[in-house]
Structure formats: C-alpha cells, structure tokens
C-alpha cells in the first residue's frame, strides 16, 4: 500500500514539473468548459443562425406570411431564392438548407387539417443535418402556431387532420451517398492523427538524444526537420490515398469527383497540417505534453470550425474566427473536390490558405525548435 | 574483414588535428570552460580527465561545432568544425546513448552511415566490421531497445565510427558499463590507435585515462590544471611510490622515495599483516593538483 502511495506521489510530482502537461490536464478542460459554456449560454447573444434559402413556388399570401415568419426567427438567416437556385446555394455551401414552398401551399393552408396537407420540400446539405433539424423545428413551429390559433378561434375551415408534410432530401448529385460527408471528415481526422504522431516523434528525437547524433553528422538542423516533415507529409498522403481508394472502390465517393482536385487538396492539407504540427510540437517538453497540446489545439480548431458543433449555434462574433480554422478549410476543400463540384479556382482558396498557414507555422516552429535544440546541449 | 572507409579526405597536413585556443564558454553565470588551451596531435589518444562539471562535455560540443565558444577559437585541422565538410571527418559518441530503440543494431548503423554518404557494399562491409568489433555481430538483427546498458554503449560507440572518421570524440565512453563492455571499448580504442585515428576521450575514470591515453589534460572548473603524458604527470605531482602496510589496526600508507628501506622498517612489527608497494597514479596527481578526489 505504501509502495502504491509512493509511486502515485512520484507520478504526481512528475506531472507537476511538466507545465504544459499540467495545463492540459487541469487548465485546459476548465478553459474549454467555461469558453463553450459562455458561448452557448449567453441569452442576449445573437447567434449566426442557419443559412436558409427559401423558394416560394406558391406565391400566395399564406406562403409570403410563412417566409416573413421564418425571416423573423432568431435561429434562421433567411434569403429568398428563385426556383432552382435553392439547390445550387446548398450545393455550393452558401446555404445550409433550402426550403421550397410547393404550389398549392396557400390552398392547403386555407383548409388546414382537411384534405391535402401543406407540402414543403426541405433540401439539406448532408454535412449540415443538425441545421436541417433546426429548420424543420422552426417551420413546424410557425405553421402549427398559425393553425393552432385558427383552430382555437373556431375557424370552420380548420380540421384536425395532418396539416403539414415536410419532405426532406439531401442535396447531392444522383447516386451519391452519405459517405460523401463522412469520408472528408475521416480524412481530416486521419490527418490530425498523422500530424500528432509527427509532433510526438520530434520530441522523442530530442529527448532520446538522437537529434544531437544527427546534428553532429554532416546534416544541418533544417535538413533534420525537413526530413521529419517530409515523413509526416508522405504518411498523410499515404493515409489519404488509402482512405480515398477504399472510399472510391467500396463506397463510390469519387463518382463525380475531380480526381486532380482531390489530389491537390490532399497535398495542401498534408502541407498545412505538417506545418501546424511543427509549431505545436515545440510547445511540448515531453511526448505526452506534445501529443496533448497537439490534440487540444486541433480539437478546438475542429470545434470552432464547425466540425463538431454546428457553426450556426455559435455566436455571431465567432463567425470570422470559425472561418479561420484550418480544419474547416480542409473539410470544405475535400467536400468541394469530392462532391460539391467546385472549380479549381474555388478549391484554390482553402488550399492556398492551408499551404500558406502551414509554411508560416513550419518556419516559426523550426526556429523555436532550433533555439531549444541549441539550448539543450 | 577490415574496411578502412575512405569517404573523407585527410584532415590536412597539420600535425595538430584539434586545437583549442583561449576558449571560454559560459551558461548564464556559470563558466563551463575558462580559457582552454589544448592541441591534440594526429594519431594521438588524448584524455580530458576531470570530475563532473569540469567542462569536458562542453569542450566536446565545441570541438564538433555544435556550440560556439564565447571567446577563443576551436579548430579542426585548422578549420572551423561548424563547417559540414569538416564535421564529416569527425565521429562523436555522446555521453548519453543516442540511438533509435525501434531500429535494430544493423539498421541504426546503416542509417547513420547513409547520412554520412556511405553506400551499398562499403556501407554493409563497414557495418559488419563494426558490429564484429563491438561484439554485437550476433545481435545485429535485434532492436536496440532490448539491449543492455553495456551493449547500447558499445553500439553508441560503433555509431560514431561508421563513416571512418579521422578524429573521434568519445564522451565518457565507459560510463556505467559492465566489465565485459568496458574491455570491448578499450579494445576498440586500441584499434583506433592502430589505425592512426586521433581520439579525444573524456573521462573521470583514472584507470581508463592511465591505460588508454598517450597524453592527459587534467581539467577542473573549466581550466586545464596540468597536461602531459601519464608518466610525466605522475613524476611531477604523484610523489613517487608508496608502501602500503596492512596492520591489525588497519591500513597505513607511507610515501617514500626508498620503498625497500620502508618495507624493512615494518617487517619486524608483529602487528604487520602484509606489505606491498604501489606506484603513484593519476588519482594522486589529481589530489595533489586540486586537493580533492576526482570523484568528489
């Protein structure tokens, strides 16, 4: 029992000496809890709202009223669109969902609950299912509040049948599957795992003394770092290639994809995250803290970037920050190349951002690492 | 099978292969090296002998160009060791084991040899030779992570020699090793001497310096206190021979220039259990120079 106690005390003492590890064990969870708690609990804080395109094919007074009601909903950001435009807005990620008010909506509204129900068609980006649920909720609330009020006021035209049907469909090209959403996300998570392993290997190289061994050879420090970065870059490419190959053969994710575009995105994402991890690795003193820091920062980037929590639930002020998340750029770029049908020009924007940020991070990280390596002799 | 790797050009014609001139180096307020002047000749096995913290390792890092002196110069065959071309001719075995645990002994040496520019048959032949030399030929395919401390130390040394360097820096090469590995390392240094390789060896083991080194510099607090062959140092500071008398009451040491006379004086004493003569050694020299033991 005493031995167990001594071992526990020794391990706690070691943890206490590792400041980065200590922060990520105690400070970081607290920070995350408070930060996201503040984000989700501020009652007066305006949310970004779900981007919803509304196509009114009915043109009746009832449909106009529905558009106005939805426009006033706090959780939505409504824009009107022409027939056929809604699908395009969703496909190009300019709207999370599009609501089509079908012809006949006004007539059905007049006899709500009697005969044909009011029909709406909701088109949702498969990567924004959560936002789709929010839209369904808002639409149902608007319609049922109106119908309920009329029923309560004794409107003779209102019956007790089903007044509303919302048909939901995913906006993907014909023959596409939900794997189109999961594979880009899987690729990004795989990239984060490879990058994290790279960060840890850098710390290992320093801790086990092999970095000094390499430096006393005819090898410059930048060559050592570039070599390690290259290994990480290649491992990310190998992982991405394997995932895409499996996705293409087994799940049809490359059906309408731009192959060259996907390769360009793979290269950009790999370059970007090698650089980012280089910067994060220098913050860790031990392998454990380097890995912890890497994952912690990347998780925050993923959360802020909307990979874990719908961006529409974030406060408005977080919008520009979310747009700056490399995790978001990576997912958007993969989706753009794999199924959104983006042009090379459109793909170039997230790709160039990733490469640029990766290059800057790599340069800064290498500089800090070199300083640390000299000081550790 | 012997391979003299000829990848590197000779280190010039200078007699002095490694030269420290007025070298100073501090870490913050701590002065690690304080006016070091040393010149190590071609083919010499030179010992830097001193206690921990004497500045030996700092001197090694400066000799290979990883650390810049605050003052003074370090030259390898008259050139700056920070230059990659010069560094290629130097081999370093750091005090801490610097190997890849997940690679086998052969893979470790092969990787480091490739970095040094060795290729194919020359590399394989050199790796085989070194594994044989350090007694690890039968363990060549085992991962370094499973080796004992002594085996790791021997492999660490072999890694410094893989490219056939002309100047070898061994930082505490026998620290914490078993007797078998110690002898293997001694044999390796003897082999390097045969090959005409210049060796700088740092140690705080007096026996090691006495046995291996042609010349020794005794360093303390970053300064060279004395320099010369082991015989010269003992002659200057060792105080000759001493007679060691084991009595019932304990051991007594008699410093004397006439040991036979001293022995005759104690033999009649009935409390004498035994008597023998010891030559002075580097421990005595160090004690005389610093007033304390090298292990203090």
Interface residues (C-beta under 8 A of the other chain):
Chain A: X208 X209 X210 X212 X213 X214 X215 X216 X217 X218 X219 X220 X374 X377
Chain B: X61 X64 X66 X67 X84 X85 X87 X88 X90 X92 X94 X96 X97 X98 X99 X100 X101 X112 X115 X116 X117 X159 X163
